[in-house]
Amino acid sequence: MATTTPTIVILGASFAGIPTTHKLLRALPSEYKVILVNPSTHIFWNIAAPRAVARDNQFSTDNADVFAPITPGFAAYAEDRFEFIQGKASAVDAATNKVTIKSVDDEGVEGAERVVEYAHLVVATGAAGAGAWPFKAVGTHVQTAKALKDCQVKIEAAKTIVLSGAGPTGVETAGEIATLYKGKGKKIILLSSGERCLPMVREDVGLTAQKLLEGLGVEVHVGVKVTTEVAGDEGLTLTLSNGETMVTDLHIPTYGITPNTQFLPAELLDESGSVKVSAHMQSTVQANIWAIGDAAAVKQKKTITTKPMLEAAVENILAVVGGKGEEAFKEYKDEETPMVVPVGGGFAMGTGILNKWKVWGVLVWFVKGRKYFVANAKNVALGKVYGGGQTV
């Protein structure tokens, strides 16, 4: 659809896309329009997913508080300046600056297509978790809520559970399940491909996480990963990288993410599917395409790093709109960030690292372990705060 109105299209409305949209709307010249595209009308507070997959009614009835509506936060903007499209991108033609958007409803049913011409395109589509488990959104909020329910049923029914991947998601999820079912005869095994839990941080932090898990009855196996999974009459047979096999009722993959960028031309992506960007969060291939959050090719893909990423992208888009060159651009510094990892939610049950300091378990419990920051979900959806809690 050709347009005479200069339009910035933002794909994805979560921790990165929502504040980016608000910041651009507040600063762009009045002739610009911003279109925000997302398959869900609600944000999914996936920070709390390790607890939400394990137990229902933990944060609220049906865990409803892990979802918050997006559109009320944009009610103050005029229709000629802002539009929300419930849908997802299906194709991008970078040569003609056009994106094809396919509408979806709350059940994920696809509808009509629409082509939008853009002056700038911001890719903030996030990523999918391994095996379609809802550690990330799995479509609309209705689809994600159903996926959470399905996980809870599977976890409750399983006598043996293997989680593969001992990063923060794996450690937190194993801790939540072990706490919920402690003393109820459920066998829980956590596999780490590294030599300890949390292999991305220093040794004493990872060993503390492992000790806390083992105290909850979790078996931790290090230096192994799942290579194949075969369903049979006795359950799932997992073949490990050391040649051993395990039979389990349920396998929960808690490793890795896949960027939601399948609609983009291959030349814009690296081997992982992430958008190749400079330190300015600008595509290294197409100058008017930008990427932030899990969709961008950066090392630190965390909620806390979306703030400096989007601030760099917004400032640099505004610089281009204002006729300035790269000398006015802001750089994103891809640096190590703090990490706090609750283990089961009990008092002082957790560990983490802040700069070079190991974080006390009681602080992890107080800051994150009690409610996983769920109270912030509504304000993030409204564009009032970043995912880390700072004011937008």
QUITA-V790934 format. One record per run of one state. SS is the DSSP state (helix for helix, strand for strand, loop for the rest). FROM is the first residue (numbers start at 1). TO is the last residue. If there is no record, write none. Layout:
SS_FROM_TO, SS_FROM_TO
//
This chain:
loop_1_6, strand_7_11, loop_12_16, helix_17_27, loop_28_32, strand_33_38, loop_39_41, strand_42_44, loop_45_45, helix_46_52, loop_53_60, helix_61_66, strand_67_69, loop_70_70, helix_71_74, loop_75_81, strand_82_93, loop_94_97, strand_98_104, loop_105_109, strand_110_117, loop_118_119, strand_120_123, loop_124_126, strand_127_129, helix_130_132, loop_133_140, helix_141_157, loop_158_159, strand_160_164, loop_165_167, helix_168_180, loop_181_186, strand_187_192, loop_193_202, helix_203_215, loop_216_218, strand_219_222, loop_223_225, strand_226_232, loop_233_234, strand_235_240, loop_241_244, strand_245_248, loop_249_249, strand_250_253, loop_254_256, strand_257_259, loop_260_265, helix_266_268, strand_269_269, loop_270_274, strand_275_275, loop_276_276, strand_277_277, loop_278_281, strand_282_283, loop_284_288, strand_289_291, loop_292_292, helix_293_295, strand_296_296, loop_297_302, helix_303_321, loop_322_325, helix_326_328, loop_329_338, strand_339_342, loop_343_349, strand_350_354, loop_355_356, strand_357_358, loop_359_360, helix_361_369, loop_370_373, helix_374_381, loop_382_384, strand_385_385, loop_386_390, strand_391_391, loop_392_392
//
